[in-house]
Amino acid sequence: MPRILQTIIAALAVAPVTLGHTWIEQLRNVNEKGQYVGEYGYPRGMFSKTDPGFDGFKMNFEIPAYQGKVFIQNDTMLCHKEQRQQKQSQDKYPRLQAAPGGFIAMRYMENGHITLPQNQKGKPEKAGTIFIYGTTQPKEDEKISTVLRWTEDGKGGNGQGVLLAMNDFDDGRCYENNNSPTHKERVVSSPNYAMGQAEDGPGTMPLFCDSNVQLPKTAAKGKPYTFYWVWQWNTAPGGIDPGYPKGKDEYYSTCIDVDVTSQDIALAADAKPKYALGQQDAMSIAVKDWSARTALMTDALQGEVGPIFGGGKQTPAPSAPGGSPSAKPSAPGAPAPSGKPPKASDEPAIPTVTGRPGRPGRPSAAPTSKSFSGPVTTVTDTVFITMTAPVASQSAPPAAVTSKSAASFKSKAPPARVTPPASASRATPGVVAPSAGIPPPPAGAPDQLPGFNMRNPNGAKFRAMFK
């Protein structure tokens, strides 16, 4: 019967990977010889692939895709919703017992990001960078933009955490079972077996990748210490991936607590691994450079392709198709987004009326124009304005003042803005100047003249002139 169980586990291990992306699935202590020792440990909210009801969303947390965004924002959460509190999901998935100054291996599957890189456009070398941060002041609402600012000296950002390690995602050893050249090479150099499987034949298990980090020597015994494992796998701007010409943020995180204890407990070589995974492998040694890992990219802020840190000149792209537009109106005077490129600066602008007779605070600067060699356009419009002064302000009975003005202008280019002078003795083209003694229009008067809106590209009455 045990032999049958081993065969089933091995068969499950070589099943095709249907879920992409990555999270930490297990933690091991590493002794001075580079060997895995002690009991297994697990992240917050652990849900194994062999647990009933498992799906790709139980542990995988893609940032900022969960928000429907292309770039991270100030409110983008760092931890999966099941990992925001310092608690384990089940007794069979305990915290790792770790010693101050000891090294830890955080194990994850590469899910094709290393063995099948041809499927990924615009992605960094070595499949990106793992940044590991530590803190004794974890927050349930931790934001990724806050944590990415933490530095090795502990003074970056809000100063409540420290950058402990930077590892290439590709540890140089791990693989999935597929037909790629990388797999074929690595399965020979680093064969992996299921727990209890005879090692006299070819390995059947895929091999976890390692992220390596040292628990600070100052970590207080008897208290938990929190790690934030953050994989930065952003898409570069420049059109390498046509779907994201301005690039795309893509982060994955796992939030982890370890119990700080003595070396005798943490590194006990004879501890029985009673908390093994359902598909536990038999690998017993860490990667060869476990105590001196580094990465091609060591600055998380430099690796960020969005605008949040002021790097580059990226502009957040629209949300994924199907996203609802914002319900908030644009600020006054702000152009509504249309997706169309702006007009060239030398294109003649349609004249607009920026004030109306008698309205307080109207501009007083005379209209300006710039030279233009294009065709001359003549626009003629007749405007009637009737204003009735309040009785209390007139010694005579209310009088209706009607003025008729024909606006006709010819120039090499229509002025960009037409505004009446502060004290006009005669009507400005297109606008009737107020007569002396006429007060401002009553409150509630419309902001636009009825039937006249030169902001309309088709004109108020001559609809064919600007087509």
C-alpha positions in Angstrom: 0.0 0.0 0.0 2.8 2.5 0.8 4.3 1.8 -2.6 1.0 2.6 -4.3 0.7 5.9 -2.4 4.2 6.9 -3.4 3.3 6.2 -7.0 0.1 8.3 -6.8 2.1 11.2 -5.3 4.7 10.9 -8.0 2.1 10.9 -10.7 0.4 14.0 -9.3 3.8 15.7 -9.2 4.4 15.3 -12.9 0.9 16.5 -13.9 0.9 19.5 -16.2 0.9 22.8 -14.4 -2.4 24.5 -15.0 -1.9 27.5 -12.7 0.7 30.1 -13.4 2.5 32.5 -11.0 4.0 31.8 -7.6 3.8 31.9 -3.8 5.8 30.5 -0.9 4.7 26.9 -0.2 7.1 25.9 2.5 10.0 27.2 4.7 13.1 25.3 5.9 16.0 26.2 8.2 19.5 25.9 6.6 22.4 24.9 8.8 26.0 25.9 8.3 26.6 23.0 5.9 23.8 24.1 3.7 21.4 21.3 4.7 17.7 21.6 5.4 17.1 20.9 9.0 14.3 21.0 11.6 10.6 21.0 11.1 8.8 22.5 8.1 7.2 25.9 8.4 4.5 27.6 6.4 3.2 31.1 5.6 0.1 32.8 6.9 -3.2 31.4 5.6 -1.5 28.3 4.1 -3.6 26.3 1.7 -1.8 23.4 0.0 -2.4 22.2 -3.5 -3.5 18.8 -2.1 -6.1 20.3 0.3 -9.7 19.8 -0.7 -11.1 22.9 -2.4 -7.8 24.3 -3.5 -7.8 26.7 -6.4 -5.3 29.2 -7.8 -6.8 32.1 -5.7 -6.2 30.5 -2.3 -2.6 31.5 -2.2 -1.7 33.4 -5.4 -1.9 37.1 -5.0 -1.2 39.2 -8.1 -0.6 42.9 -7.6 -2.2 45.2 -8.7 -4.3 42.9 -10.9 -6.6 42.2 -8.0 -7.6 45.9 -8.2 -8.1 45.8 -12.0 -5.1 48.2 -12.3 -2.1 48.3 -14.5 0.2 50.1 -12.1 0.3 50.0 -8.3 -1.3 52.8 -6.4 -0.9 54.2 -2.9 -3.8 52.1 -1.7 -2.6 48.8 -3.2 -2.5 46.2 -0.5 0.6 44.0 0.0 -0.8 40.8 1.5 -3.5 38.4 0.3 -6.7 38.8 2.1 -6.1 35.6 4.0 -2.6 36.7 5.0 -3.3 40.1 6.5 -3.5 38.8 10.1 -0.8 37.0 12.0 -2.4 33.6 12.1 -1.9 30.2 10.6 -4.7 28.5 8.7 -4.4 25.0 10.3 -2.4 23.3 13.0 -0.8 21.1 10.3 0.8 24.3 8.8 2.7 25.8 11.7 5.1 28.7 11.7 8.8 28.0 11.1 10.9 27.9 14.3 13.9 30.1 13.5 17.0 31.3 15.3 18.4 34.8 15.3 21.1 35.0 12.7 20.0 31.7 11.1 19.4 31.3 7.3 16.0 30.3 5.9 15.0 28.8 2.6 11.6 30.0 1.3 10.5 27.5 -1.3 8.2 28.1 -4.3 7.5 26.6 -7.7 8.8 28.3 -10.8 5.6 27.5 -12.8 7.3 27.8 -16.1 8.7 31.3 -15.5 12.2 29.8 -15.8 11.8 26.7 -18.0 9.4 28.3 -20.5 10.6 32.0 -20.7 9.6 32.3 -24.4 6.0 32.7 -23.3 6.7 36.0 -21.5 7.1 39.3 -23.3 9.0 42.2 -21.9 10.0 40.4 -18.7 13.3 40.9 -16.8 16.2 38.5 -16.9 16.4 35.7 -14.4 12.6 36.0 -14.2 12.7 39.1 -12.1 13.8 39.8 -8.5 12.6 38.5 -5.1 12.8 41.3 -2.4 12.5 40.0 1.1 11.6 42.6 3.8 11.4 42.2 7.6 9.5 43.9 10.3 8.5 43.6 14.0 5.6 46.1 13.4 3.4 44.4 10.8 0.1 46.0 9.8 -3.1 44.3 8.6 -3.5 47.0 5.9 0.2 47.1 4.8 0.6 48.8 1.4 3.1 47.6 -1.2 4.2 51.2 -1.9 5.2 51.6 1.7 7.2 48.4 1.9 9.0 48.9 -1.4 10.5 52.1 0.2 12.2 50.2 3.0 16.0 50.0 2.7 18.8 47.8 4.0 19.7 50.4 6.7 16.2 50.5 8.0 15.8 54.2 7.4 13.9 54.1 4.1 10.2 55.0 3.9 8.4 55.1 7.2 11.4 53.3 8.9 9.2 50.5 10.2 10.9 47.7 8.3 14.1 46.7 6.6 15.2 45.2 3.2 16.9 41.9 4.1 17.6 40.2 0.8 17.5 40.4 -2.9 17.4 37.2 -4.9 17.0 36.4 -8.6 13.8 34.5 -9.1 15.8 31.8 -10.9 18.0 30.2 -8.2 19.9 28.3 -10.9 18.6 24.9 -9.9 14.8 24.7 -9.8 12.5 23.4 -12.6 9.0 22.1 -13.5 8.6 18.8 -15.3 8.3 19.7 -19.0 10.2 19.1 -22.2 12.2 22.3 -22.1 16.0 22.3 -22.5 16.4 23.9 -19.1 14.4 21.1 -17.5 16.4 18.4 -19.3 19.6 19.9 -18.1 18.6 20.5 -14.5 16.9 17.2 -13.9 20.2 15.5 -14.5 22.3 17.9 -12.4 19.7 18.1 -9.5 17.3 15.2 -9.6 14.5 15.4 -7.2 12.4 12.6 -5.6 9.2 12.2 -3.7 9.6 11.6 0.0 10.2 7.9 0.5 10.8 7.3 -3.2 13.9 5.1 -4.0 16.7 7.3 -5.4 18.2 4.7 -7.6 16.2 5.8 -10.7 15.4 9.1 -12.4 13.8 11.8 -10.3 10.1 12.3 -10.8 9.4 15.4 -8.7 9.6 19.0 -9.9 12.1 21.0 -7.8 11.2 24.0 -5.7 13.1 27.2 -6.1 14.7 28.8 -3.0 14.7 32.3 -1.8 17.3 32.7 0.9 17.3 35.2 3.8 19.0 35.6 7.1 16.8 36.3 10.2 18.3 39.4 11.8 20.6 38.6 14.7 18.7 41.2 16.8 15.4 39.3 16.5 13.9 38.9 19.9 13.4 35.3 21.1 10.0 34.3 22.1 8.4 36.8 19.7 7.2 36.4 16.1 9.2 38.1 13.3 7.4 39.0 10.0 8.8 38.5 6.5 7.3 40.0 3.3 8.3 38.0 0.3 7.8 40.2 -2.8 8.4 39.1 -6.4 8.8 41.9 -8.8 8.1 40.7 -12.4 7.1 43.8 -14.2 6.6 44.2 -18.0 9.0 46.8 -19.5 7.6 49.8 -21.4 8.4 50.5 -25.0 6.0 48.2 -26.8 7.8 44.9 -26.2 4.5 43.6 -25.2 2.1 45.3 -27.6 -0.7 45.0 -25.1 1.1 47.2 -22.6 3.1 49.9 -24.5 3.7 51.8 -21.3 4.6 48.7 -19.4 2.8 46.9 -16.6 3.3 46.3 -12.9 3.2 42.7 -11.9 4.1 41.7 -8.3 3.3 38.6 -6.2 3.6 38.4 -2.5 3.5 36.0 0.4 3.3 37.2 4.0 5.1 35.1 6.6 5.6 35.0 10.4 8.3 32.9 12.1 8.7 32.1 15.7 12.1 33.2 17.0 13.6 30.6 19.2 17.0 29.1 20.1 19.3 27.3 17.7 18.9 24.0 19.5 15.2 24.0 18.7 15.4 25.6 15.2 18.2 23.5 13.9 17.5 20.2 15.5 18.7 17.8 12.7 16.8 14.8 14.1 13.4 16.5 14.2 10.7 14.5 12.5 9.1 16.3 9.6 5.5 15.5 10.8 4.2 18.6 9.0 5.3 17.6 5.5 3.3 18.5 2.5 1.0 16.0 0.8 3.4 16.0 -2.2 6.5 16.4 -0.1 9.8 16.1 -2.0 13.0 14.6 -0.5 15.4 17.4 -1.4 17.7 17.9 1.6 20.2 20.6 0.7 19.8 24.3 -0.2 21.2 25.9 -3.3 25.0 26.2 -3.4 25.1 30.0 -2.8 22.4 30.0 0.0 24.4 32.4 2.2 25.5 34.8 -0.5 22.5 35.2 -2.8 22.2 38.4 -4.9 20.2 39.7 -7.9 20.7 41.5 -11.1 18.2 44.1 -10.0 18.8 45.3 -6.4 16.6 48.5 -6.3 12.9 47.8 -6.2 12.1 51.5 -6.9 14.2 51.4 -10.0 12.4 48.2 -11.1 9.0 49.9 -10.7 7.6 50.9 -14.2 4.6 52.9 -13.0 4.4 56.6 -12.0 4.1 56.1 -8.2 7.7 56.7 -7.3 8.2 59.5 -9.9 10.5 57.3 -11.9 10.3 57.6 -15.7 7.4 59.4 -17.2 4.8 56.6 -17.1 1.2 57.4 -17.1 -1.3 54.8 -15.7 -2.9 53.0 -18.5 -6.7 52.4 -18.5 -8.0 49.5 -16.4 -8.7 46.2 -18.0 -11.5 46.1 -20.6 -14.9 46.1 -19.0 -13.9 48.3 -16.1 -16.5 50.9 -15.3 -15.6 54.5 -15.7 -15.3 56.7 -12.7 -18.5 58.1 -11.4 -16.8 61.4 -10.4 -17.1 64.3 -12.8 -14.1 65.9 -14.1 -12.9 69.0 -12.4 -14.2 72.3 -13.9 -12.1 73.2 -16.9 -10.5 69.8 -17.2 -10.9 68.3 -20.6 -12.8 65.0 -20.7 -10.6 62.1 -21.7 -11.3 61.1 -25.3 -8.3 58.9 -26.2 -7.6 61.1 -29.1 -4.3 62.8 -29.5 -4.2 66.6 -28.8 -4.3 69.0 -31.6 -1.1 70.4 -32.9 -0.2 73.8 -31.4 -0.2 75.5 -34.8 -3.8 74.4 -35.6 -6.2 77.3 -35.6 -8.4 77.1 -32.5 -12.1 77.6 -32.5 -12.9 81.0 -30.9 -14.7 80.8 -27.6 -16.7 83.3 -25.5 -15.2 83.4 -22.0 -17.4 86.0 -20.5 -20.8 87.6 -20.9 -21.8 91.3 -20.7 -22.2 92.5 -17.1 -20.8 89.3 -15.5 -18.5 90.1 -12.6 -14.9 89.1 -12.9 -14.9 88.9 -16.7 -11.5 89.0 -18.3 -10.4 92.4 -19.4 -7.4 91.6 -21.6 -7.8 92.3 -25.2 -8.0 89.3 -27.5 -4.7 88.2 -29.1 -4.0 86.3 -32.2 -1.0 84.6 -33.9 0.0 84.5 -37.4 -1.3 81.7 -39.6 -0.9 81.0 -43.2 -4.0 78.8 -43.7 -7.3 79.7 -45.4 -9.4 82.6 -44.1 -12.7 81.7 -42.5 -15.5 84.2 -42.1 -18.0 83.6 -39.4 -21.1 85.8 -39.0 -23.5 85.5 -36.1 -26.2 87.8 -34.8 -26.7 87.9 -31.0 -29.7 89.4 -29.2 -29.3 90.1 -25.5 -32.2 91.4 -23.4 -31.5 92.4 -19.8 -34.0 94.0 -17.4 -32.7 96.0 -14.5 -34.3 95.5 -11.0 -36.8 98.2 -10.1 -35.0 99.2 -6.9 -31.9 100.2 -8.9 -33.6 102.4 -11.5 -35.2 105.8 -11.1 -37.2 105.2 -14.2 -39.6 102.3 -14.9 -37.8 99.0 -15.9 -36.5 99.4 -19.3 -35.5 96.7 -21.8 -32.3 97.3 -23.5 -31.9 95.5 -26.8 -28.8 95.6 -28.8 -28.1 94.1 -32.1 -24.6 93.5 -33.2 -23.3 91.7 -36.3 -20.1 90.0 -35.6 -17.8 89.6 -38.6 -14.1 89.0 -38.4 -11.5 88.2 -41.0 -7.9 87.3 -40.1 -5.2 84.9 -41.0 -6.2 82.9 -37.9 -9.2 83.1 -35.7 -8.2 84.3 -32.2 -8.0 81.5 -29.6 -10.1 83.4 -27.1 -12.4 86.3 -27.6 -12.9 88.4 -24.5 -14.4 91.9 -24.2 -12.2 94.8 -23.0 -12.9 96.1 -19.5 -14.4 99.4 -20.7 -15.6 99.0 -24.2 -17.4 101.9 -25.9 -18.7 99.7 -28.6 -19.5 96.1 -29.0 -16.7 93.6 -29.3 -17.2 91.3 -32.3 -19.3 88.5 -31.2 -20.1 90.1 -27.8 -22.4 93.0 -26.9 -20.9 95.4 -24.4 -23.2 96.5 -21.5 -24.7 99.9 -21.5 -23.8 102.3 -18.7 -25.8 101.9 -15.6 -27.0 98.4 -16.4 -26.3 96.2 -13.4 -25.1 92.6 -13.6 -27.7 90.0 -14.6 -29.8 88.6 -11.8 -28.6 85.5 -9.9 -29.4 82.3 -11.6 -28.8 83.6 -15.1 -27.5 81.0 -17.5 -23.8 80.7 -18.0 -24.2 80.4 -21.7 -26.2 82.5 -24.1 -29.2 80.7 -25.4 -28.5 79.0 -28.7 -24.9 80.3 -28.8 -22.0 78.1 -27.8 -18.8 78.5 -29.8 -17.2 75.6 -27.9 -19.3 73.4 -30.2 -17.0 72.5 -33.1 -20.0 72.7 -35.4 -20.8 76.4 -34.4 -24.0 77.7 -33.0 -26.0 78.1 -36.2 -23.6 77.5 -39.1 -23.2 73.8 -38.5 -21.5 73.0 -41.7 -18.7 75.5 -41.4 -16.3 73.5 -39.3 -17.0 70.0 -40.6 
